[in-house]
């Protein structure tokens, strides 16, 4: 078993419960950790035998582009897509951070973390 991490994916998106958040948007950072069997790819040197981190980045960007009220909803969509499109993934964790959230204080970021196992 091995782990592939994609860290600090930078995205500008329109998530939140406030009308202003939907209009002006915010900066977000997304981190992924995907567990998979990397033994075969380490021997074959073939992209088809591993988890494609280019695909992971694409999934994050596409799911972040769909506006949602909650970061939890976005994180769940990202996890569902990973397991739908990346069959070698056994388990995945996603961290979604909203930078400078409008919560009435000087807060650098708010982060949610969700983990899911592949049911297949």
N, C-alpha and C positions, 0 to 999 in steps of 0.2 A: 504494500500500500504506500502511496505517496501523496503529496499535497502540492497543488498548484495555487499560488496566490497572485491575485491581480490587485494592486494597491493604488489608492488615491486616484481613481477615475474621476476626473473633473467634469461636472455637468452643470449647465444652467437650466433650471426647470421651474414649473409653475405649480407647486404643491402647497396645500395648506387649507385651513378652514376659513381664513379671512379673505374677504373680497380683494383686498389690496395685494395679498400674496398671489392670487390668481392673475392679477393685472401686471404687477411689476416683476414678479419672479424672484428667485434666489439662487445663490450658488450652493451646490451640493458636492459632496465627496462620497464615493462608494468604494468599499473594499470587498473583495471576494476571497473565499478559501474553499477550494474544491478538493475532496479526497477521491482518489481513483487508484486503480492498479497501474502503476507506471513501469512495471517490470518489462512488459512486452515492448513498449516503445523505446525503452533504454537499450534494447537489443536490436530492434529492427530499424530504428532511426526514421520511422514513418509517422507523419502527422496523423494518419488515420488510426494509429494505435494509441493515441493519447487524447487528452482533453485540449481542445484548441482554444487558447486564450484570446485569440483574435475574435472568435465567436462569442466568448464570454463578454468581452468588451462591447461588442455589437448588441448583445442582449440587454446589457445594462443601459446603454444609450437609448435604445428603442423603448424600453419600459419606463425609463425616467422621463421620456418625452410625453407620455400619457399622463395628463393631470389627474391628481388624486387628492382627497382631503388629508389622508394619513400616510405617513412614511411606511407604516406597517403593511398597508395595501400594496405599495410599490415593491417592497421587499419580497412579499409573497409572490407577486407576479414574476419577479426576477428568478426566484427559486423554482417556480413551476416551469418556466421556460428552460432553465438549465437542464432539468431532468427530462423535459420533452425533447430537446434538441441535442443533448450531449449524453448519449447512452452509456458512456464509460464512467460518468460521475456517480459515485456511491453516496456521498454526503456533501452538503454545501452549507456554508455560512455566509451571510451577507450583512454588512454594516452599511447603513445609509445615514449620512450626516447632513444636517441642514446648518449651513454656516450663518452666523449672526442672526439667529431666529428672533422674530418680533415678540418677545415674551416679557417686555418691561424691565429689562436689565442688561448689563454688559456681559453677554454670554457669547463665548466663542462659537460653540456649536452644540447641537442636540443630536445624539446618535441613537438609532435603534439597531438591534442585532437580532437576527433570526437564523435558526438552523433547521435544516430539513434533511431527512434521509430519502434516498431513492427507494420507492416502493416496489420496483421491478426486481 
